[in-house]
Amino acid sequence: MNDLYAWLSQQHHGLRTFHTFQQKLATLSRDEPGQLALCRLLSSLVGGYIEAFDEEPLPVAVADRAFQRLLDLVASVDFRASAEHRLADLNRIAPCDLWH
């Protein structure tokens, strides 16, 4: 289990968690430049969700589903894997959507 997953699994499914998650990704990408592409991709995925629901009513079922999808994605990523495996992770995550 990676630290990002451990932190995320203890959070609430509200938009604040998604904002904080983006901040954690920014820190991770600075501290571990080899993870920049993955961090940017996850941040973009989360950013789209935040933009879609910022200052809009967020149904609990949508929030729960989005949070679980993000949690599942983060759990499935091996941040220490080979470059080939990380590329496969990027290609798997790229078409994902958190709330549709």
N, C-alpha and C positions, 0 to 999 in steps of 0.2 A: 504494500500500500504506500502511495506517495504522500508527502506532506500536504499537498494541495487537496487531495481527496480527503485526507483526515480532517482538515479544516472545514471543507465544504460540507462534509457529512454531519457536522455539528451545528450547521446554520439553519436559519429560518428560510422559507422559500420566497421572501419578499424582495422587492427591487433593490433594497439597500445591500442585500447579500450579493446581488449580481454586480453592483457598483464596486463593492469591496473586492470581489473576485477579479474584476478588471485591474484594480490597483495591485493585487497580488501577482497577477500575470505580468504587469509592467515591471515590478521588482524582480521577478524571476527571470525575465528576459534580459534585464541589466546584469544580474548576477551570473547568469548562465547563458551567454550569447548563442550557444549551440542550440538553444531551445527557442530562439526568437520566432521562427516561422510558426511553430506550434502555438506559442503564446499569442501571437498576433491573430492567428486563425480562431482560436478560442475566444479571444477578446472581441473579434468582429462578430462572431456568432452571438455572444452575450450582448454586444452593443446593439444589434438589430432588435433583440428582444426588449431591451431597455427603451429604445426609441419608439417601438410599437406601443408600449404601455405607459410611457412616462406621462403622468398627469391624466391618465385615463383609468376608468374602473378596470380592475384586474380580477376576473372571476377566480375563485379559489381553485376550481378544477384545472384551469389553465395554468395557474401558478404552480400547482402541485406537479402537473405533467412536465412543465418546462424545467422545474428544478430536478425532477427525477431523470429526465433525459440528460441534463448537464452532468449530474452526478454519475450516471452510467458512462457517459463519454470520458469523464476524467478518470474513472476507475479503470477504463479499458486502455488507457495510454501508459506506456512504459517509458518514462522520461530518461531512462538509462539504456535504452535499446540501441541497437546498431542503426546506422544511418538508413539502411534499407528498410528496416522495420518502422522507423520514424516516418519515412516517406509514405509507407503504407497507411500509417495512422493519419497523416495529413490528408491523403486521398479519401480515406474513409470518413473523416470528419467534415471535409469541405462541403459536401452536399447536404449536411444535416441542418435541421431547423428545430428550434426548441418548442415552438408552440403550435404548429399546424399539424 
